[in-house]
Amino acid sequence: MSKVRIYVSRDPKTGELHFRDSEGHEGDGSIITEVHHGDEVEWVLGEGIDEILGIRPASGSQNIFRGEVRKNGNGNWKGTVDECAKGSEEYVIEYRIGNAMAQATRPRLKVKPPR
């Protein structure tokens, strides 16, 4: 088991979310982060976003996590990849900027075969 971090910020020029992960992937909402069974995934709040309000599977997508992804005490969100998970999950991040709420869909987590 290892820890995978996904840093979530907002591009000041476009207003769109920008993602960078500890696996070396970077980009907009089309980023694919690769994970293994048992990995702890942590979404880290970055610049331009006041708060992450929720992270959940997109409509029609499977949940690869053991239970729900939950907010921790420092405003980041964490979840553990289920030992039986396969394939990939498209997820939705709900976030707040000032008084406005928004959501981003399309980022993906892809479960790699066992090591």
C-alpha positions as a Python dict, from the first residue, in 0.01 Angstrom:
ca = {
    (1, 'M'): (0, 0, 0),
    (2, 'S'): (121, 347, -84),
    (3, 'K'): (-14, 699, -71),
    (4, 'V'): (-118, 874, -393),
    (5, 'R'): (-178, 1248, -376),
    (6, 'I'): (-387, 1445, -623),
    (7, 'Y'): (-337, 1821, -597),
    (8, 'V'): (-646, 2015, -706),
    (9, 'S'): (-617, 2384, -794),
    (10, 'R'): (-793, 2633, -1019),
    (11, 'D'): (-628, 2785, -1325),
    (12, 'P'): (-665, 3164, -1282),
    (13, 'K'): (-670, 3221, -1661),
    (14, 'T'): (-937, 2968, -1758),
    (15, 'G'): (-1118, 2919, -1426),
    (16, 'E'): (-1101, 2542, -1484),
    (17, 'L'): (-967, 2292, -1233),
    (18, 'H'): (-609, 2175, -1275),
    (19, 'F'): (-485, 1840, -1140),
    (20, 'R'): (-134, 1718, -1060),
    (21, 'D'): (-68, 1383, -898),
    (22, 'S'): (222, 1224, -717),
    (23, 'E'): (255, 973, -1004),
    (24, 'G'): (371, 1249, -1242),
    (25, 'H'): (44, 1312, -1428),
    (26, 'E'): (-75, 1668, -1475),
    (27, 'G'): (-354, 1840, -1663),
    (28, 'D'): (-716, 1939, -1673),
    (29, 'G'): (-1016, 1725, -1585),
    (30, 'S'): (-912, 1451, -1828),
    (31, 'I'): (-623, 1337, -1605),
    (32, 'I'): (-596, 964, -1527),
    (33, 'T'): (-427, 872, -1198),
    (34, 'E'): (-311, 512, -1164),
    (35, 'V'): (-359, 339, -829),
    (36, 'H'): (-313, -9, -678),
    (37, 'H'): (-533, -213, -445),
    (38, 'G'): (-502, -81, -90),
    (39, 'D'): (-354, 256, -193),
    (40, 'E'): (-463, 557, 6),
    (41, 'V'): (-567, 839, -229),
    (42, 'E'): (-563, 1193, -92),
    (43, 'W'): (-700, 1496, -276),
    (44, 'V'): (-507, 1804, -162),
    (45, 'L'): (-673, 2146, -176),
    (46, 'G'): (-473, 2396, -383),
    (47, 'E'): (-482, 2760, -488),
    (48, 'G'): (-797, 2919, -620),
    (49, 'I'): (-1040, 2684, -441),
    (50, 'D'): (-1184, 2765, -100),
    (51, 'E'): (-1314, 2419, -15),
    (52, 'I'): (-1369, 2073, -159),
    (53, 'L'): (-1727, 1982, -68),
    (54, 'G'): (-1736, 1624, -188),
    (55, 'I'): (-1582, 1354, -406),
    (56, 'R'): (-1799, 1076, -546),
    (57, 'P'): (-1823, 843, -846),
    (58, 'A'): (-1973, 1004, -1155),
    (59, 'S'): (-2318, 885, -1258),
    (60, 'G'): (-2287, 538, -1411),
    (61, 'S'): (-1932, 485, -1284),
    (62, 'Q'): (-1827, 227, -1029),
    (63, 'N'): (-1688, 307, -684),
    (64, 'I'): (-1334, 168, -650),
    (65, 'F'): (-1304, 273, -286),
    (66, 'R'): (-1358, 79, 33),
    (67, 'G'): (-1650, 280, 169),
    (68, 'E'): (-1684, 650, 104),
    (69, 'V'): (-1416, 908, 39),
    (70, 'R'): (-1412, 1136, 345),
    (71, 'K'): (-1287, 1479, 442),
    (72, 'N'): (-1009, 1488, 699),
    (73, 'G'): (-928, 1760, 952),
    (74, 'N'): (-712, 1973, 721),
    (75, 'G'): (-967, 2010, 439),
    (76, 'N'): (-823, 1735, 220),
    (77, 'W'): (-1019, 1423, 122),
    (78, 'K'): (-903, 1061, 153),
    (79, 'G'): (-1014, 718, 41),
    (80, 'T'): (-861, 369, 27),
    (81, 'V'): (-880, 165, -294),
    (82, 'D'): (-1074, -158, -234),
    (83, 'E'): (-879, -485, -259),
    (84, 'C'): (-1134, -619, -512),
    (85, 'A'): (-1152, -306, -733),
    (86, 'K'): (-1097, -343, -1108),
    (87, 'G'): (-1099, -109, -1404),
    (88, 'S'): (-1143, 261, -1357),
    (89, 'E'): (-1368, 518, -1195),
    (90, 'E'): (-1469, 855, -1330),
    (91, 'Y'): (-1538, 1087, -1040),
    (92, 'V'): (-1696, 1420, -956),
    (93, 'I'): (-1534, 1681, -734),
    (94, 'E'): (-1776, 1932, -584),
    (95, 'Y'): (-1601, 2248, -469),
    (96, 'R'): (-1661, 2604, -352),
    (97, 'I'): (-1509, 2932, -463),
    (98, 'G'): (-1642, 3218, -252),
    (99, 'N'): (-2018, 3165, -231),
    (100, 'A'): (-2038, 2978, -562),
    (101, 'M'): (-2046, 2599, -578),
    (102, 'A'): (-1932, 2406, -884),
    (103, 'Q'): (-1833, 2056, -985),
    (104, 'A'): (-1580, 1897, -1216),
    (105, 'T'): (-1641, 1562, -1383),
    (106, 'R'): (-1402, 1356, -1595),
    (107, 'P'): (-1096, 1293, -1379),
    (108, 'R'): (-1033, 918, -1361),
    (109, 'L'): (-868, 672, -1127),
    (110, 'K'): (-742, 355, -1295),
    (111, 'V'): (-672, 45, -1086),
    (112, 'K'): (-352, -126, -1196),
    (113, 'P'): (-317, -505, -1176),
    (114, 'P'): (-169, -646, -852),
    (115, 'R'): (206, -596, -815),
}
